[in-house]
Amino acid sequence: MAEALFQKAEISVVQVAEYSQLQSALERVLAPAVVVQFLKKVQSAGLRVRDWQGVLDRGIVEALDAELKRSGKTAKVLYGLLTMSDQGLMREFYLSKLEQVEDSLRLKFSKVYRYY
């Protein structure tokens, strides 16, 4: 029987309400129906899509998500309320959602998807 060499540690979210609110907003703006608008905003801001801090600083999430905007909180404020471990989980969630964007869109917006 082969043993697993690596097992990902499960980290629990501490600030559940804030994390859930931000996660839901990201799911909405990265949904297939809205993701083109998101990528256009990232592109027009001169950012790379993986620049999470830049996306937060420019207010891109709340600009596209009416529910978050109505809450009176910004993505940056919610992110700032999270613990360091929650912030790490949120960055990981965001980056994983970016990798799920349809290949044709990733090709169309290849400039914002570049690493350099």
Secondary structure, DSSP 8 states (H G I E B T S, - for coil): ----S--------SSHHHHHHHHHHHHHHTSTTTHHHHHHHHHHTT--TT-HHHHHHTTHHHHH-HHHHHHT--HHHHHHHS-HHHHHHHHHHHHHHHHTS-HHHHHHTHHHH---
